[in-house]
Amino acid sequence: MLAFPPSESLIGTTLGNYYLEQLVGRNELGPVFLGSTDEGSTYLVRFILAPCALDPQERAAYQERFLQVAGEVAALQHRHILPLVDYGSYLGGSYLVTPNLPMQTLISALTKSGPPSLSTIGDYLEQIAQGLEYAHEQGIIHRNLSTDCIFLLRDGRLAIGDFGVMHLLELATPAGQGYPDYGSGEGRAPEQLQEGSCGPCTDVYALGAVLYRLLTTHAVFRDSSREGVYAQHLHAPVTSLQRWRSDLPEALDEIIRQAMEKEPARRFQRPSELVAAYRQAVGLRAGAAERLEESASSSLETATVRDQAAEEAAPASSVAEAGRGRASLWRHLLRRLRVTWNRRSSSSTG
């Protein structure tokens, strides 16, 4: 690991726009600080220290790739992705800055409350899939999706964190030195462990593992060592959900098995395909977002037909007034949608 000063010595340091107020934690990658700005906003400043010793040339190449990857992640703007608001390098280490929001990890919520309802799980899967597919469209694969980097926000919305982190660790690990150990490993796809290429199906594999945890609160594979877990990802079949819950539809076993096929080509090819299969298996008609879109479409269609009929029957002098009425109707419908969405998001946390 790169030489880096003791974490406590950085308290009180100004790092770019951020004053490091206190050390709030450490993980396998490095320290995490609470930082504040002159405007009074607070952020989490998280250091990523390269896991292997790099010579000066390797370090320069890594820093160049870090800036490229971090810039791509910072460009992601989606309601189900935790934003990366800043990044940089300091004393041989790289850092990422995210908002300091009231939230908890999905694994923490599961530990406290147990498995959510099948309907809530469907809404969770839909939110995660939307965030993943948006990132995939930008050419970014998460590579480390798990219940400890998916966050439940105060409004009931999910946001995916850790985009780009595993890729940065892979870039800092020279070939032949093994796969970087980071995170729970609960959804580590076989192609990653074999140092193959990653694609959307890599995240589909991990989403299958997330679904397994949501349904059972247990990881798909467990062992006393991370190497043992990795070996199971490479070779072991998925344990049936019936081991933990006999009340679940048997079709869910097949869905998770397909999501976690060892060969990427045999998996669902998009996260949304997994979500659609889940909804069909448990009898859910549509996800929350789709229901809102259908409701909005129906309401607006009805309003449009009514307005067209009124315009055809009205004198020319009243057309302008009809236009103002439509604008008011649009504002009213948008307010209704926001209220409905907030209520359903809040209820989904139960």
Phi, psi and chi 1 to 4 in degrees:
 res  aa     phi    psi   chi1   chi2   chi3   chi4
   1 MET       -  146.5 -176.7  174.9  -72.2      -
   2 LEU   -62.5  146.1  -62.6  175.6      -      -
   3 ALA   -63.1  134.4      -      -      -      -
   4 PHE  -148.8  140.1 -164.5   74.1      -      -
   5 PRO   -64.1  157.9   23.0  -32.8      -      -
   6 PRO   -54.6  139.8  -24.2   33.8      -      -
   7 SER   -56.4  -43.3  -58.8      -      -      -
   8 GLU   -60.6  -27.3  -71.5   76.6    5.6      -
   9 SER   -71.0  -14.0   68.8      -      -      -
  10 LEU   -87.6  -12.4  -66.1  179.3      -      -
  11 ILE   -61.5  130.0  -62.0  173.8      -      -
  12 GLY    93.5   -2.8      -      -      -      -
  13 THR   -81.7  144.2  -60.7      -      -      -
  14 THR   -98.0  121.3  -61.6      -      -      -
  15 LEU  -118.3   98.9 -172.3   64.5      -      -
  16 GLY    62.9 -119.4      -      -      -      -
  17 ASN   -91.2    5.7  -63.6  -38.5      -      -
  18 TYR  -120.1  127.9  -47.5   96.5      -      -
  19 TYR   -92.9  119.5  175.7   78.2      -      -
  20 LEU   -79.5  102.0  -56.2 -174.2      -      -
  21 GLU   -78.5  -44.5  -67.2 -172.6   -1.4      -
  22 GLN  -157.3  156.0   64.5 -177.0   86.4      -
  23 LEU   -84.9  122.5  178.3   68.2      -      -
  24 VAL  -108.3   -7.4  -64.3      -      -      -
  25 GLY   172.4  170.6      -      -      -      -
  26 ARG  -137.6  148.6  -66.3 -176.3 -179.8   87.2
  27 ASN  -137.1 -168.6   56.7   34.2      -      -
  28 GLU   -62.9  -20.0  -61.3  139.7  -59.5      -
  29 LEU   -93.1  -29.3  -57.2 -177.0      -      -
  30 GLY   155.4 -173.8      -      -      -      -
  31 PRO   -78.4  158.2   28.9  -35.0      -      -
  32 VAL  -125.7  128.5 -179.1      -      -      -
  33 PHE  -117.1  152.3  -66.9   88.1      -      -
  34 LEU   -87.8  120.8  178.3   68.4      -      -
  35 GLY  -115.7  150.2      -      -      -      -
  36 SER  -128.8  156.2   60.9      -      -      -
  37 THR  -109.6  171.4   62.4      -      -      -
  38 ASP   -62.1  -25.8  -68.5  -19.7      -      -
  39 GLU   -79.5   -7.1  -66.5   77.0   19.9      -
  40 GLY    94.7    0.4      -      -      -      -
  41 SER   -77.2  150.0  -59.1      -      -      -
  42 THR  -116.7  149.3   58.6      -      -      -
  43 TYR  -142.3  163.2  -62.5   86.4      -      -
  44 LEU  -101.8  122.7  -65.6  178.2      -      -
  45 VAL  -106.9  113.3 -179.0      -      -      -
  46 ARG  -115.9  121.8  174.1 -176.8 -179.1 -175.2
  47 PHE   -87.9  142.6  -80.9   89.8      -      -
  48 ILE  -119.5  110.6  -61.2  179.6      -      -
  49 LEU   -99.2  127.4  -51.4 -179.0      -      -
  50 ALA   -56.0  132.9      -      -      -      -
  51 PRO   -73.5  -12.1   27.0  -34.3      -      -
  52 CYS  -125.9  153.7  -60.2      -      -      -
  53 ALA   -69.1  128.4      -      -      -      -
  54 LEU  -116.6  139.6  -56.6  176.5      -      -
  55 ASP   -76.6  168.0   62.1   35.8      -      -
  56 PRO   -54.0  -39.9  -28.8   36.3      -      -
  57 GLN   -67.2  -43.3 -174.7  175.2   -2.2      -
  58 GLU   -64.4  -38.3  -69.4  172.5  -28.1      -
  59 ARG   -65.5  -41.5 -175.4  178.5  -56.3  177.9
  60 ALA   -63.6  -40.9      -      -      -      -
  61 ALA   -65.4  -39.6      -      -      -      -
  62 TYR   -65.1  -43.3  170.4   74.9      -      -
  63 GLN   -62.3  -36.5  -72.7  -61.7  -30.2      -
  64 GLU   -65.1  -43.9 -178.1  177.4  -11.5      -
  65 ARG   -68.8  -36.1  -69.7  -68.2  -73.2  126.1
  66 PHE   -58.6  -46.9  165.6   80.7      -      -
  67 LEU   -62.8  -37.1  -66.3  175.2      -      -
  68 GLN   -67.6  -49.5  177.9 -177.0  -15.7      -
  69 VAL   -64.7  -45.4  172.1      -      -      -
  70 ALA   -62.4  -37.4      -      -      -      -
  71 GLY   -64.3  -39.2      -      -      -      -
  72 GLU   -65.0  -41.0  -67.2  170.6   -9.2      -
  73 VAL   -68.0  -40.8  173.8      -      -      -
  74 ALA   -63.0  -24.6      -      -      -      -
  75 ALA   -77.2  -13.1      -      -      -      -
  76 LEU   -70.3  125.8  -63.5  177.4      -      -
  77 GLN  -130.5   99.0  -59.8  -67.8  -36.8      -
  78 HIS  -150.4  143.6 -167.0  -84.1      -      -
  79 ARG   -66.3  -18.1   63.0 -178.9  -82.6  101.4
  80 HIS  -109.4   22.8  -62.0  -55.3      -      -
  81 ILE  -126.5  126.6  -66.0  177.4      -      -
  82 LEU   -66.7  121.4 -171.1   66.9      -      -
  83 PRO   -71.4  143.6   24.1  -33.0      -      -
  84 LEU   -97.8  113.2  176.3   65.1      -      -
  85 VAL   -96.4  -16.8  -62.2      -      -      -
  86 ASP  -165.2  165.1 -155.5   -7.9      -      -
  87 TYR  -164.6  163.5   54.6   91.3      -      -
  88 GLY   175.3 -170.4      -      -      -      -
  89 SER  -126.4  148.5  -59.8      -      -      -
  90 TYR  -157.2  121.8 -176.4   72.7      -      -
  91 LEU    51.7   43.3  -62.9  178.8      -      -
  92 GLY    84.3   -4.6      -      -      -      -
  93 GLY  -113.8  155.0      -      -      -      -
  94 SER  -103.0  152.1  -55.3      -      -      -
  95 TYR  -137.7  152.2   64.9   87.5      -      -
  96 LEU  -124.0  143.2  -55.1  172.7      -      -
  97 VAL  -121.1  126.0 -178.2      -      -      -
  98 THR  -127.4  158.1   56.4      -      -      -
  99 PRO   -62.8  147.5  -19.1   31.2      -      -
 100 ASN   -91.7   92.2  179.8   34.8      -      -
 101 LEU  -107.8  151.0  -59.2  173.9      -      -
 102 PRO   -70.5  108.0   23.2  -30.5      -      -
 103 MET  -160.3  164.7   59.9 -172.6  179.8      -
 104 GLN  -137.2  155.3   61.5  177.0  -36.4      -
 105 THR   -70.0  154.8   61.9      -      -      -
 106 LEU   -63.2  -36.0 -164.1   50.5      -      -
 107 ILE   -65.9  -34.0 -173.4   60.7      -      -
 108 SER   -66.2  -42.0  -64.6      -      -      -
 109 ALA   -63.8  -40.0      -      -      -      -
 110 LEU   -66.1  -39.9  -68.5  173.9      -      -
 111 THR   -63.1  -37.6  -59.2      -      -      -
 112 LYS   -77.7  -41.0  -66.5  175.3 -176.5  175.7
 113 SER  -114.2   -9.3  -54.2      -      -      -
 114 GLY    81.2 -174.9      -      -      -      -
 115 PRO   -63.7  137.5  -17.9   30.2      -      -
 116 PRO   -71.0  174.0  -11.8   26.3      -      -
 117 SER   -65.6  159.2   69.3      -      -      -
 118 LEU   -61.4  -34.0  -64.1 -177.4      -      -
 119 SER   -66.2  -44.5  176.2      -      -      -
 120 THR   -64.1  -40.9  -63.6      -      -      -
 121 ILE   -59.4  -40.3  -69.6  175.1      -      -
 122 GLY   -60.3  -43.1      -      -      -      -
 123 ASP   -65.6  -40.1  -72.3  -17.9      -      -
 124 TYR   -60.8  -47.5  -76.8  175.4      -      -
 125 LEU   -59.7  -41.0  -73.5  176.7      -      -
 126 GLU   -63.0  -43.0 -175.8  177.8  -28.7      -
 127 GLN   -64.0  -44.3  -66.8  177.4   55.3      -
 128 ILE   -63.0  -44.6  -62.4  166.4      -      -
 129 ALA   -62.3  -39.4      -      -      -      -
 130 GLN   -62.0  -44.9  -73.2  175.9    2.2      -
 131 GLY   -63.7  -44.0      -      -      -      -
 132 LEU   -63.4  -46.6  -71.1  176.1      -      -
 133 GLU   -68.3  -32.9  -68.8 -165.1   -2.3      -
 134 TYR   -61.4  -46.2  165.2   79.5      -      -
 135 ALA   -64.3  -40.6      -      -      -      -
 136 HIS   -60.5  -37.4  -65.7  167.8      -      -
 137 GLU   -64.2  -24.9  -70.7  168.5    0.0      -
 138 GLN   -91.3    4.3  -42.9  -51.2  -48.7      -
 139 GLY    83.1   18.6      -      -      -      -
 140 ILE  -113.7  125.2  -61.8  176.0      -      -
 141 ILE  -103.8  136.5  -50.3  -58.5      -      -
 142 HIS   -67.3  -53.0 -168.6  -74.5      -      -
 143 ARG    78.9   -8.3  -59.9  169.3 -176.5 -104.5
 144 ASN  -146.8   32.4 -171.3   43.5      -      -
 145 LEU   -65.0  132.1 -175.4   73.5      -      -
 146 SER  -163.4  170.2   67.6      -      -      -
 147 THR   -71.4   -8.7   50.1      -      -      -
 148 ASP   -96.8    2.7   54.1    8.3      -      -
 149 CYS  -126.2   15.6   67.8      -      -      -
 150 ILE  -108.7  126.5  -59.5  171.1      -      -
 151 PHE  -110.9  139.2  -62.2   92.8      -      -
 152 LEU   -98.7  114.4 -177.9   59.8      -      -
 153 LEU   -85.5  168.9  -54.2 -175.4      -      -
 154 ARG   -61.3  -32.0  179.0  173.8  -71.2  174.5
 155 ASP   -83.9    6.3   62.7    2.5      -      -
 156 GLY    90.4   -4.5      -      -      -      -
 157 ARG   -80.6  147.9  174.6  167.2   47.7   97.6
 158 LEU   -96.7  145.5  -66.2 -174.1      -      -
 159 ALA  -137.5  132.9      -      -      -      -
 160 ILE   -89.4  127.9  -52.3  167.9      -      -
 161 GLY  -107.3 -178.6      -      -      -      -
 162 ASP    72.8   12.1 -100.8   13.5      -      -
 163 PHE   -59.0  131.7  -93.0   99.3      -      -
 164 GLY    88.6  -18.3      -      -      -      -
 165 VAL   -65.4  -48.6  172.2      -      -      -
 166 MET   -64.4  -36.0 -177.7   55.3   73.1      -
 167 HIS   -62.4  -41.0 -167.0 -169.0      -      -
 168 LEU   -63.2  -39.9  -68.7  170.6      -      -
 169 LEU   -66.4  -38.9  -65.5 -179.8      -      -
 170 GLU   -62.7  -40.7  -67.8  169.1   -7.5      -
 171 LEU   -65.6  -29.3  -67.3  171.8      -      -
 172 ALA   -88.8   -1.5      -      -      -      -
 173 THR  -107.4  110.0  -55.9      -      -      -
 174 PRO   -59.7  149.3  -23.4   34.5      -      -
 175 ALA   -56.4  139.4      -      -      -      -
 176 GLY    89.5   -4.9      -      -      -      -
 177 GLN   -99.4   14.5  -66.6 -163.4   20.3      -
 178 GLY    87.0  163.9      -      -      -      -
 179 TYR   -77.4  136.4 -164.8   76.6      -      -
 180 PRO   -63.0  132.7   20.4  -30.9      -      -
 181 ASP   -87.4  114.0  -74.1  -22.3      -      -
 182 TYR  -158.2  142.1  170.6   64.4      -      -
 183 GLY    78.0 -174.1      -      -      -      -
 184 SER   -74.9  -25.2   65.5      -      -      -
 185 GLY    73.0   12.2      -      -      -      -
 186 GLU   -69.1  -20.0   72.5  177.8   23.6      -
 187 GLY  -129.9   34.4      -      -      -      -
 188 ARG   -75.8  115.1 -164.7   74.6   78.0 -122.2
 189 ALA   -73.1  146.8      -      -      -      -
 190 PRO   -55.0  -39.2  -27.7   35.8      -      -
 191 GLU   -64.4  -28.4   61.7  -91.4   22.3      -
 192 GLN   -69.0  -46.5  -68.8 -179.1  -84.7      -
 193 LEU   -64.9  -25.3  -60.6  172.1      -      -
 194 GLN   -94.9   11.4  -64.8  168.6  -29.6      -
 195 GLU    56.9   37.8  -60.7 -174.5   31.8      -
 196 GLY   -92.0 -175.4      -      -      -      -
 197 SER   -78.3  147.2   60.5      -      -      -
 198 CYS  -107.3  148.8  -65.2      -      -      -
 199 GLY  -149.8 -171.7      -      -      -      -
 200 PRO   -53.0  -33.9  -28.8   36.4      -      -
 201 CYS   -65.3  -23.2  -71.5      -      -      -
 202 THR   -63.8  -42.5  -56.4      -      -      -
 203 ASP   -73.2  -29.5  -72.8  -15.2      -      -
 204 VAL   -62.8  -42.6  168.4      -      -      -
 205 TYR   -56.2  -48.6 -176.4   95.5      -      -
 206 ALA   -65.3  -36.0      -      -      -      -
 207 LEU   -65.5  -34.1 -175.2   57.5      -      -
 208 GLY   -61.0  -40.9      -      -      -      -
 209 ALA   -67.6  -36.2      -      -      -      -
 210 VAL   -64.1  -43.1  167.8      -      -      -
 211 LEU   -61.0  -42.6  173.6   56.2      -      -
 212 TYR   -57.8  -44.8 -166.9   98.5      -      -
 213 ARG   -66.6  -39.8  176.4   83.7   83.4  165.2
 214 LEU   -62.1  -38.1  -75.5  168.4      -      -
 215 LEU   -77.5  -30.3  -69.7  166.2      -      -
 216 THR  -121.9  -16.8   68.2      -      -      -
 217 THR    67.5    6.7   72.8      -      -      -
 218 HIS  -110.4  149.5  -64.5  -79.4      -      -
 219 ALA   -72.1  152.3      -      -      -      -
 220 VAL   -60.3  -46.6  177.3      -      -      -
 221 PHE  -122.2  138.1  -61.3  123.8      -      -
 222 ARG  -134.0  143.8  -62.2 -173.6  -61.3  170.5
 223 ASP  -161.9  163.4 -166.4   87.8      -      -
 224 SER   -73.6  -15.1   57.9      -      -      -
 225 SER  -130.2  154.4   68.8      -      -      -
 226 ARG   -66.5  -34.0 -172.0  168.5  -75.6  167.5
 227 GLU   -61.4  -37.8  -68.3   74.9   13.8      -
 228 GLY   -65.7  -38.0      -      -      -      -
 229 VAL   -65.5  -43.4  171.8      -      -      -
 230 TYR   -61.7  -40.5  -72.2  172.5      -      -
 231 ALA   -61.2  -36.9      -      -      -      -
 232 GLN   -69.8  -37.4  -67.7  178.4   67.7      -
 233 HIS   -60.1  -33.7  -80.4  -60.9      -      -
 234 LEU   -78.5  -34.9  -73.5  170.0      -      -
 235 HIS  -129.8  -24.1  -53.8  -65.5      -      -
 236 ALA   -89.2  146.2      -      -      -      -
 237 PRO   -73.7  158.3   27.4  -34.2      -      -
 238 VAL   -73.5  131.9  174.2      -      -      -
 239 THR   -67.4  135.8  -57.9      -      -      -
 240 SER   -60.0  143.4  171.7      -      -      -
 241 LEU   -61.5  -25.9  -64.8  165.5      -      -
 242 GLN   -63.1  -19.7  -56.8  -59.6  -48.4      -
 243 ARG   -61.8  -31.5  174.7 -179.0  177.0 -176.6
 244 TRP  -105.8  -33.5  -49.4  108.6      -      -
 245 ARG  -143.5  116.7  -68.2 -176.0   60.6  179.8
 246 SER   -86.0   -5.6   60.1      -      -      -
 247 ASP   -90.4   -0.3   62.3  -42.0      -      -
 248 LEU   -89.0  146.6  -65.2  174.3      -      -
 249 PRO   -58.5  136.0  -22.0   32.2      -      -
 250 GLU   -62.6  -24.5  -67.0 -177.5    3.1      -
 251 ALA   -62.1  -23.7      -      -      -      -
 252 LEU   -66.6  -31.6  -69.5  177.3      -      -
 253 ASP   -59.7  -44.7  -88.7  -32.0      -      -
 254 GLU   -66.9  -36.4  178.8   54.9   35.2      -
 255 ILE   -62.8  -45.5  -70.5  170.8      -      -
 256 ILE   -68.9  -39.0  -68.7  176.5      -      -
 257 ARG   -60.4  -41.7  -83.6 -164.7  -66.9  -92.4
 258 GLN   -68.6  -41.0 -177.5  174.1  -12.4      -
 259 ALA   -61.4  -32.1      -      -      -      -
 260 MET  -110.4   30.0  -59.0 -171.6   69.5      -
 261 GLU   -59.0  145.0  -76.4  -80.3    0.3      -
 262 LYS   -66.3  -34.8  -52.1  -57.1 -177.7 -173.4
 263 GLU   -91.3  122.3  -65.9  -66.2  -30.3      -
 264 PRO   -55.0  -36.0  -26.2   34.2      -      -
 265 ALA   -66.0  -18.3      -      -      -      -
 266 ARG   -94.9   -0.9  -60.5  176.7   64.9 -178.5
 267 ARG   -87.6  172.9  -60.6  173.4 -162.1  154.6
 268 PHE   -57.4  141.3  -62.2  107.3      -      -
 269 GLN   -88.6  -15.7  -63.8  -58.3  -67.8      -
 270 ARG  -138.6  146.7  -66.0  164.6   55.8   94.3
 271 PRO   -54.9  -36.8  -27.4   35.6      -      -
 272 SER   -64.9  -26.7   57.7      -      -      -
 273 GLU   -67.0  -38.9  -66.6  177.9    8.7      -
 274 LEU   -63.5  -43.5 -174.5  157.7      -      -
 275 VAL   -61.7  -43.8  178.4      -      -      -
 276 ALA   -63.1  -41.0      -      -      -      -
 277 ALA   -65.3  -39.2      -      -      -      -
 278 TYR   -63.1  -47.0  172.8   85.5      -      -
 279 ARG   -61.3  -39.5  -73.7 -156.1  -61.9 -103.0
 280 GLN   -66.3  -40.2 -177.7  176.4    4.2      -
 281 ALA   -65.6  -34.6      -      -      -      -
 282 VAL  -103.0    2.3  -59.1      -      -      -
 283 GLY    80.3   29.2      -      -      -      -
 284 LEU   -94.0  129.3  -64.3  176.5      -      -
 285 ARG   -69.7  -47.2 -174.9  177.9   68.8   85.1
 286 ALA  -159.7  158.2      -      -      -      -
 287 GLY   -75.1  168.7      -      -      -      -
 288 ALA   -58.3  -44.9      -      -      -      -
 289 ALA   -64.0  -40.4      -      -      -      -
 290 GLU   -67.7  -37.6  -68.7 -177.0    0.2      -
 291 ARG   -63.6  -39.4  -71.3 -166.4  -62.6  -89.8
 292 LEU   -65.8  -41.1  -76.8  174.3      -      -
 293 GLU   -63.4  -41.3  -70.6  173.6    2.1      -
 294 GLU   -63.6  -42.4  -70.0  173.2    3.2      -
 295 SER   -62.4  -43.8  174.5      -      -      -
 296 ALA   -64.6  -44.6      -      -      -      -
 297 SER   -60.6  -43.7  176.3      -      -      -
 298 SER   -64.3  -45.3  175.7      -      -      -
 299 SER   -63.5  -44.5  -62.6      -      -      -
 300 LEU   -69.4  -35.9  -67.9  174.1      -      -
 301 GLU   -62.7  -45.7 -167.8  173.5   52.5      -
 302 THR   -61.0  -43.8  -59.1      -      -      -
 303 ALA   -64.5  -38.2      -      -      -      -
 304 THR   -64.8  -44.9  -60.0      -      -      -
 305 VAL   -60.5  -45.1  170.3      -      -      -
 306 ARG   -62.0  -43.4 -175.3  175.1   61.2 -116.3
 307 ASP   -66.1  -39.3  -74.7  -10.9      -      -
 308 GLN   -62.6  -43.1  -72.5  175.4  -17.3      -
 309 ALA   -63.3  -39.8      -      -      -      -
 310 ALA   -66.3  -40.0      -      -      -      -
 311 GLU   -64.8  -39.5  -75.2 -176.6   11.9      -
 312 GLU   -65.5  -32.8  -69.1  171.3   -1.5      -
 313 ALA   -88.6  -18.7      -      -      -      -
 314 ALA   -87.1  153.6      -      -      -      -
 315 PRO   -68.9  161.1   23.7  -33.9      -      -
 316 ALA   -58.2  -33.3      -      -      -      -
 317 SER   -65.2  -19.1   61.2      -      -      -
 318 SER   -96.6   -2.1   65.3      -      -      -
 319 VAL   -63.7  -42.1  171.1      -      -      -
 320 ALA   -61.2  -41.0      -      -      -      -
 321 GLU   -63.3  -38.6 -177.0   63.7   29.7      -
 322 ALA   -62.3  -38.4      -      -      -      -
 323 GLY   -62.6  -41.7      -      -      -      -
 324 ARG   -63.9  -36.5  -72.6 -168.5  -68.4  -88.8
 325 GLY   -63.0  -39.7      -      -      -      -
 326 ARG   -64.7  -40.3  -76.2 -163.0  -59.6  -85.3
 327 ALA   -61.3  -41.1      -      -      -      -
 328 SER   -63.7  -40.1  176.0      -      -      -
 329 LEU   -63.3  -43.0  175.6   63.0      -      -
 330 TRP   -56.9  -47.6  -89.6   95.7      -      -
 331 ARG   -61.6  -40.8  -70.5 -167.1  -65.9  -89.7
 332 HIS   -62.7  -45.4  174.2   68.5      -      -
 333 LEU   -64.4  -40.4  -73.2  171.2      -      -
 334 LEU   -63.5  -39.4  -71.8  173.1      -      -
 335 ARG   -63.1  -42.5  -77.6 -163.3  -62.7  -89.1
 336 ARG   -61.7  -41.0  -77.7 -178.8   53.4 -166.2
 337 LEU   -63.7  -42.8  -75.5  174.4      -      -
 338 ARG   -62.7  -44.0  -77.4 -164.1  -68.4  -91.8
 339 VAL   -62.1  -45.9  170.1      -      -      -
 340 THR   -62.7  -44.1  -56.1      -      -      -
 341 TRP   -61.6  -44.9  173.1 -106.9      -      -
 342 ASN   -62.1  -40.8  -71.3  -26.0      -      -
 343 ARG   -64.4  -43.5  -72.6  175.7  177.7  170.6
 344 ARG   -71.1  -34.4  -65.3 -174.5  179.0 -176.7
 345 SER   -64.0  -40.6  -65.2      -      -      -
 346 SER   -65.8  -43.0  -62.3      -      -      -
 347 SER   -69.2  -24.7   64.3      -      -      -
 348 SER   -69.4  -17.1   70.3      -      -      -
 349 THR   -74.3  -16.4   60.3      -      -      -
 350 GLY   -76.5      -      -      -      -      -
